[in-house]
Every structure is written in structure tokens, then in C-alpha cells.
Amino acid sequence: MPSPWSALEAVRGLVNFRADWRLLAGDQFDALSLLCLQPSSLKPESYPCPAQCGCWHRIIPRHDGTGAVAACRCEPPACPDFPLTIEDITPLEVNRAKLGRALCKALLLNSKTAEFGLPFTTQIGSWSANAVPAILTILPDHEAFRRVVPDLVATLNQPFILLAPTANHLDARSLAHLSRVRAAFFPLETTVTLTPAGTLLPVKPPGELFAQFTPQPKEIDQTVAQRAFALVQQLESDPALPPPTPLAVFRLYCIEALSAAQAARKCHCSKATIFNRLALIRQKTGIDPANLRTLSPHIASMENEISDPRARHIHRASLIDSEDADRPDD
């Protein structure tokens, strides 16, 4: 079945004619084009025969620059010549830097690039305060993938995130190499969704997706997170605040690690409203909401533990009382 992700692995060199890209990507060709395809500077001299006879027609440019004619090269000529537009004969290539930036935005990665001297393999970003490298590789066959993975493992010698369009080239041998350094593989076809507008959305919250690479909170941070959560819950009782509530924004931004734009879409409001709620959270807790993201696994677990209304009331009260007890007397 045609797919934008299998299309990326089907094109050697990541350059192909528009018609071939459209055939490989199917209904999502336009979205893929918006995401990462761009006109190539290559000037092809031949074009595949639409009759699929196996020959390549010679491209003869028109003198007026409006296109070309594809002339049959069969001996004797067996296929009719046909016209080509400038669009037809201009190959499209994958802009890997643009694709990398889109992945960083969708997966909340810190943008950071590095090359390793490996074919079509680049670091696009990093995750968490530990700067775990996120690597994107787009390879056309199983053997190329099997050569690149051990080279990456040997070069990095640390945990890393490996992204590829599909899992078609992944096998037990490559998995064994990755496991040696506690690296993990994420196929784009099940990690992100390509929208018709050519943007990417994560299938799961990045904080959940990359939980194994997120530093675990220390006990002191655990207490800070608990108190921050309790203080945000206090804002729920403010009748002057229209939806979305600060707690709803807290869950989306701090626990699920969505961006402000993604949270706004979820809440059916403007980004300005999300920023307003985040400002309230910062004012109430004294902590930048972005800093609470590193504690999201613990906060989510804590929220589940106090899901019972009576337990939630008791827990919140105990946290607030504890905080007041820590303050010096006036």
C-alpha cells in the first residue's frame, strides 16, 4: 500500500521524478511534498517509458523552454514520443534538514545537528536534560541499514534515539547492537502522523514516548512537583476563569508535554489563552511550567494515585499544610 514513509525508503538517493513520488506516496503525496520535498538541481537526460517497456526515453528540451519531448530509444523505435512539462522533468529531492526540523517540533526535541560520515544518517536533535542524541536515517535496503546501525553504536557508545521511516529494515541483529548501549528504535510510520497540511503530530505524548530517556526525578524534586500540582488544583475554584482551566493546561503542557499550539488545538482556544494559563501556573507555583516537564512521569503517577475525590481532597490539603508549615512565622 502506498505510504509517504515507505516512499522515502523506496527512492535511492532520495531523488526521483514527481510522477514516481506520487505513485509511491499515493494520496499523501501532496502532504509529503509540503513536509520535505523540494525541486532538485539535477538535470536528467532520460525519462522512464510510460508504457513500462523497460526503456528510458531521451529528454529533448524545447527551444522555447516550456518543456521537453521524450524520444524513444528502442531499436527499432517501438514507443511513441510524448511531451513533458518543466514540472515533469524537474526531479524532487528530500530536504532532510526540513524533515529533521519538523520531527524536532513534533517530538519536542532540542534541535541539534551532527554528521557521522554515514549515508543519509544525521543527528537532528536531542532529548531531555541529558541531551540524548536523536538520529534520523533513511536507507533504501536491509543491508545498508545493517551496516549503519553498528557504526552508530560504536561512534556514540551511549543511549540514543534512532528514527527511520519504517521498521522494514530492522532485524534481531540490529536490535542486539542497539540494546548494547540502551538505544531504542522508533519507526516514523507508528510514531508520528502526517497531516494534509504537511505537518507532523506525535501519536503519543513525547514524554511518554521517550520516558526511558528522561532523567528520573530526585526525592526533593518529587516534593516540589507534588506541591506544584496541589497549588494548580487550587486555581480550579476560581469562578472568574473561563475554560480551559489551569489544571487542564497543566496536564496537557506539563504532563503530556504538548506544545502551546497543540494544547490550544486540544482545548479549542487560542495560543494566547494557553500562555495566559501558563503564566498563572508560574505565578501560583513560582516554577516555570517548562521545568515541570522533566517531572511529568512522576506527576502523572501522582495524579492517578489521588484520582479518588476524598483522597484528592486529603492529599491536596496535606500538601498545602506542609507548605505552610515550612514557611517561617511572620
Secondary structure, DSSP 8 states (H G I E B T S, - for coil): ---HHHHHHHSGGGEE-HHHHHHHHGGGHHHHHHHHEEE-----SEEE-TT-SS-EEEEEE-TTSSEEEEE---SS--S--EEEEHHHHS-EEE-HHHHHHHHHHHHT-EEEEEE-SSTTEEEEEEETTTTEEEEEE--SSHHHHHHHHHHHHHHH-S--EEEES-STT--HHHHHHHHHTT-EEEEHHHHEEE-TTS-EEESS-HHHHTGGGS----HHHHHHHHHHHHHHHHGGG-TT--SS-HHHHHIIIIIS---HHHHHHHHTS-HHHHHHHHHHHHHHHSS-HHHHGGGHHHHHHHHHHT-SHHHHHHHHHHHHHHHHHHS---
